[in-house]
Amino acid sequence: MSFGCYENEGTKWLCLFGLGLAATLSTQGSAQGQAAAEYRTRTEAVKQWPREAVRGATVMVATDEQLGSKAGVEILKRGGNAVDAAVAVAFALAVVEPAAGNIGGGGFMLVRLANGPTTFLDYREVAPGKATRDMYIKPDGKLDEQASVIGYKSVAVPGTVAGLELALKTYGTMKFADVMAPAIRLAENGFAVSEKLEREFREHKGGLEQFAMSRRIFLNDGKMLRSGDTLKQPELAATLKRIARNGAEEFYGGETARMIVADMAKSGGLVTMEDFAAYKPRVREVLRAKYESGGHQWEVLTSPPPSSGGVAIIEALNMLKDVPLKSWGRRGERAHGSGDDASSICGSSGVFGGSGLLKRAGGGADRSLLCEGISGDD
């Protein structure tokens, strides 16, 4: 994981990480928020994490950060639907999870309506128009491993704000300003730094201290934030307020865009106003599959390329088709983890084959994950 940040004077620092969201429109009702815990390395006391599955009567919000989950629950309690909540969560994570949730990157959203229709929104970042094939290759012909993840030339054209606005306008019921209120509040008033966030700042100190803005905000000018300290981000709050007032148009053609582009031009970045103006989120067809186990059958609706996750999930299920998961006990509950490493098999460029995308994995010794016509790097 890398913060991949760069200084943006007067606005905020932008991270280079995307955010994926899934939302199902549902009736409003009681809701519970639970920070997802399964995959993180953590030092938090075990007693803080439930030993059994958390259930909600009608709706549920699950994110990697409890404050993100609470933002979604807040919107649901105010009458919003699942997409309203998902958009609120995305903006809240831009504040409380700076290593991943952000408005300077991109993401995906899978939406299934209550009456069945399903859509996949692709708002991943795209390369700037000035990007070249060899721009991360050093004079000696070797890859500069840092240039593609840290610094101004590593920054792509962000997609998050445009994608979230599209989702809200198409499937939501609330205004941008309403769903962004929790995020603005967290940025302006601050929130308590968690043990996890303290550890991440420490681990990524080398990258963060390269830029004055990130050094000041996230490293506290070298004093280092501790668990329990309050992190306020007034520049980010100001950016979010501009977006809340004027929508994605502000981010892609207004004051925020102009400030980012000016900073890019000054510091060797590639993103231009033309890049911002040309960015458009894409609507893609959902990837579908069938899964059978124990006499039951499910239809799997998941992400298509350029996301590698959906392909990996379906192939993992193919491999597990004849595996007696029930006999594994609690280990069977985590069988889906077998697809984690497999996701690296398929990349995430915008170019992929329309036929032969998936093949059923062999049932014998060869249980390979097979992807065709997909290239890129997730």
N, C-alpha and C positions, 0 to 999 in steps of 0.2 A: 504494500500500500504506500502511496506517496501523496503528499498534499499537493504537489505540483503547482505551487502558487506563484503569482507574480504581483508586483506592486502596481496598484492603480490609484493614482493620486486623487484624493477627494471623493472616491466612491467606496471601493472595498477591494479586498484582494479576491481574485477569482481562482477557484480550484479547477482541476482538470479531471474531475471524476463525475460520472453519470449517476443517475438515480433511476431505478426501475420501480414501477408501481403497478399493482393490480387492483382493480376495483370492481365490485359487483353491486349494481343498484339494488337497493333493498328498501323495505319499509322502515320508517323511523321507529326507534324504540330504545329500550335500555341498551347501554353499550359499555364495554370494558376496554381499557387500553392496557396493553402489555408489551413491554420492550422485548423484542426477540432476543433469546439468550443462547440458543443452541450452539452457534458456531464461533462465539467470540472467546478469545483468551482473556481471562479477567481475574482480578483479585478481589472483586466484591464478595462479601460474605454470602455463603451458599444459602443461608436462611432467607435472603432477599428474593430468591428465585423459586417459583413454584415447582413442586416435584411432579405434579400431574398437569395435564392439559388445562388451559384456561378456556372457559366457554362463556359465550354471551347469549342472551335469550333470543335476540333478533339480529344484532349486528356486532361487529368486533373490529377493532383497529390494532394492528400489529406492526411495529417498526423496530429498528435497532436501538432506539433511544426512547426512554419513557416520556420525555417531554414532547417528542414528536407524536407519540401515541395520544397523549393528552390533548394535543391540538386538534387531532381528528375527532376525538370524543366530544370536545367542546362544540365543534361545528355540527355534529350529529344532534346534540342536545338542543341546538338552536334551530333545528328543523332542516338542516342540510341533508343531502343524500350522500351516497358513497363516494361519488366523484368530487363533490364539494369537499368532503373530508380528506380525500386523497390529495387534492391540490393544497389544502391547508397543511397537511403533513409534509408535503414536499418543500414548501417554503419554510416551515418550522425547522426541518432538518438542515436547511441551508444555514441556519443559525447555530443549532446545537450540535451538529455533526459535521464540522468543517472539512474533515478528511474525505467525506463521501457525498453527503447531501449538499447541493450547491446550486446557484443560479448561473454559474460560469461554465457548466458542463452540459450534459444532456441526459436523456433517459428513454424509457419505454413505459407505456401504460396499456394494459389489457382490460377492456371494459366489456362486461356481459350484462345486458339489460335483463330485467326481471322476466320479460316475455320471450327471452331467448337469443335475439340478435347479439352478435359479438364482434368487437372491433379491436384492432391493435394499432396504437399510435406510436410512431417512431419519431422521436425528436432528439436523436443522437447528434453530437457535434459533427461538423463537417470541416474538411481541410480548407484553409483560406485559399483564395484564388492565386496567390503568389507562392503557394507551397510547391516544392519540386521533389522529384523522386529521390535525389541524393542529398537533400539538405541536412540530413543527420549523419552523413558520412564524412569522416575526417580526411585530411589530405593524404594520409597513408592508406586510404581505402578501407579502414576499419570503422565499425559503427561507433558513434559517440553515444554511449548508453544513457548519459545524463541529459543530452540535448533534447530528447523526445519526451522527457517527463518533468523537467524543471527549467524554468526560464521563459522568456517571451516567445521564442520560436516554438515552444511546445504547445502554445495556446491555439486551440481550434475555435471555430465560430460556434458560440454556445447555442443550444437548442431548448434548454429547459423552460425558459419563460414563454417562448412561442408555443411549445407543446402543452404546457399547463393551461395557457389561455384557450387553446383549441379544445382541450378536454372540457374545460369549464363552460365554454360557450355552447358546446355540442350536447353535453350530457348533464351539466350542473344546473343548479337552481338559484345560486347566490351570486353576488357581485364579487369582483376581484378584491375590492377593498375589504369586504367582510371575511373572506377566507384567508386573507393575508394578515388579518389583525393579530392572531396569536404570534406569528413570526415577528411582526414589527414590535410587539410588546417584549418578546424575548430578547431581541437585539437591542432595544432601547433601554430597558430596565435591567437587563442582564440575567444570568442564570448561574447556578452553582456548578463549578467545574467538577466533573466526576473523576473517579480514580482512573477510569479508562482514558478520558480525555487528557488528564495530566500525563499519563504514560505516553500517549501518542505525541504530545508536544515535545516530550523529552526524547523520544525515539527519532523524531523528524527535525530535531533542532538544527542539524546541519543544513538542511534545505531551507527552513524557515528564516534562518538568520542571514541568508544571502540578500534579502530584500528588506528595505527599511520599514515598509508598511507591515509585513507579516511579522517582522522582529518586534515591532512595537506592540501589535495587537495580541499575537499568540504566544510570544515569548516574554511579554511584559518588560520589554527593553532589557532583557537578560536576567531579570529577577526571578523568572519562571513561576508560573501559576501553579498553585497546589490544590489538591482536592478540597472542595469547600469554598475556595475563593470565588468571587463573582466576576464573570467575564461579560463586559459590556462592549457592544460593537456599534457605536453611533454612526459611523460612515455607512455600514450595512443597513442600519435602520433608515437612513436618509434615502438610500437607493431603493429599498423596498417601498417606502412611502411614495416615491415618484412613480414606481410601477403600479402601485395600488390606485393612484389617481388617474394615470393615463394609459394603463395597460401595456401590452407587449410593444406597442408603437413607441413608447418611451425608451424601452431597452434597446430596440433595433434601429431607431432613427432619431431619438431625442437626446437630451443632455447626457444620459448615461452612455449611450453609444459614442457620442462625440468625445467624452472624456476617456473612454477606453481606447479609442482609435488614436487620440493624441498621445496617450501614454505609450501605445504600441510603436508609433512612429518615432518617438523619442528614444526608445530603448531596444530597437531592433526586432520588434514583433512584426507579424505579417497580416494581421486582421485589419481590414479596411471598412469604410462606410459602405462600399459596394458589397462586401461580403455580408454585412449585417442586413442590407436591403434585400439581398437575394435569398436569405435563409427562409425555408418553408418546412414545417413538419410534414411527415408523410403518413398516410393511412394505409395499412397493409392488411392482408388477409390472415386471419388467425390460423395457426398450425393445429391440426386436429388428429387425434389418434384414439384407438380403442385399447382398453386394458381390462383383462379378465383375471380373476383370482377367486378361488373358493366358490365357484358357481355364480359369482357376481360380475357384472360388467359396468365399466365406467367409460364415459367419453372424456378424453383429455383435451382441454383447450389451452394452448400455451403459445409462447412467443415464437414467431418465425425469424429467420435471418433478416437483418444482420445480427440479431441476438443469437448467441450460441446456446443459451440455456434451454430453450424449448426442444431443440434437436437432441441435446444430451439427455434431457429428462425422458423423452420418448424412447430413445435407444436403451437407456438404463432400465426402463420398464420392460422393454423387449427381452433384455437379458435376464430379468428377474421373473419372467413369466412362469417358468417351471420350478422356481425356487420356493420351497415351503416356508415362507416368511413367518407363519404363525408359530412354528416350532422354535423360532429364534427368541421368543419372548420380547423383552423390552428392546433388544437389539433390532428387531424387525421394524420398530417404530422409526428407526433411523436409517432404514434401507435406502431412502431417497438420497442420502449422502453419497452413495456410490457414484452419483452423476457429477459430483463436484469437480474431480480431476478430469472427467471426460469432457467438460465444457471447453477445455483448451484444444480439443480436437478440431472444433469448427471456429472459424474467425468471424468477424463482424463487419466486413466491408459491405457496401451497398450493392455489390454485384454478386449474384448467386444464381444457380441453375434452377429452372422451374420444374424439371422432371428428374426423377431418380434422386430426389433430395434425401430420402430415407430408405434404407434397406433393413429388413428384419435381421437382427443379429443372430448368428448361428447358435444352436442350442447345445453344441458339443463343447470340445475344448476351446474352439475358436469363438470367443464372444466379443469380437471386435466391434467397436463403434465405427460405423461407416457413414461418412458424409461426402457428397459429391458436389462439385461446382461451387464450393464456398471458399473464399480466401479472405485473408485479412488478419487482424489481431484484435481480440476483444479488449 
